[in-house]
């Protein structure tokens, strides 16, 4: 691929809905360690970076990342968008893959599928992290991708606190101004009812029920099969979900 692609993992201990969730234990690893280790396995990513806030409580996240030889940048607690623009400048990125630290089973092959799609079609924004626009993806296996130019446009235009805290929300609320694209999930994981992100303690309990069947190198297919076997889910018609 032409150009440097960085994967920016955003994490902080001060989550409003579930404080400290990124350091909760999930099987053999902390949630953040699942995310960093699995993201690092993506073959199309040139650099993985952790971006967190400068609040002292987040030092433990930086130390975990350092143990995996992953650099960390500290910035604003709530202006997450500014953390991303700093990462672009610091690592001279040509493309940015955004990864949330509450998706422990993010699949490296799905990151690669996203980056390959993006580099072929060159939209303003591409995604496969949520079931939306009919893509039939599970929630929590993929990522989002933008260019620094689009990120800069958003950073210039986004003035509301919520748009700066939720990095890509501005794009979704101004779809007429951006070319947003996605693609169909592979048939083996085409189960949009499967929820693999962690917003609440109940979400963590649900994933703890499947983690013993999984390894750090488990594929997206492995994860979805384990989830469906545990919870006996049935295939449902795909429906667009609202942005969280």
C-alpha positions, 0 to 999 in steps of 0.5 A: 500500500502507498502511504503510512497507515496508523491504527489509533487506539483510544482509551481512558480510565474515566469512561462515563458508563463503565469507569476503568473498563479497559483494565478489567480482566477478560480471560487471560488478558486485560481488555486493553491488552486484547485490543492492542495485541489483536490490532498489532496482528493486522498486516496492513497497519504500519504503526499502532498507537495508544491515545489517552488523556493526561489524567494520572489514572491513565498512566497504567494504560501507557505502561501496559502499552509500553510493555507491548512496545506500543507508543502512547500519546497523552492529551485532552480528557474529553477532546478525543478528536485533538488526540487523533490530530496529534497522533497524525502529526507525531507519526506522520500518518497518511491514513488513520484507522480508529479503534475503540478500546472496548472492542476486545475481539477486534479482528486483525483480518477485518482491519485488513479488509477495511484498509484494503477496501478503503485504499481501493475506493478512497471514500472520505470515511469507511467502516465495518465496526458496527452493523449499519448501512446494511453491511451485516457486520457484528458489533465490535469486530472491525474499525473505522478509517479516514484520511488526515485531510478528512480528520482535519475538516472535522476538527475544524468544523466540530465545535460541540463537545460531543463531536469532539469526544466522539471522533466520527460522530460529526461525520454521521450527523453531516453525511451530506458533506462526506462520502461514507462507505462500507461493505458486506461482512463475509458470510461466515460472520454475517450476524448483526445481532452479535454484540462484542463491544463493552459498554456496561458491566453486563456486556463484560459478563456476556463476553466472559462467558465466551472468552475461555474458548478463544485465544489471542489469535482467534479469528473473527469466525472463531469469535462469532461461532463461540458467541452464537454457540454460547447464546444460541442466537439465530440469524436475524434480518439486518437492521441499521443500528444508531451510532452509539 
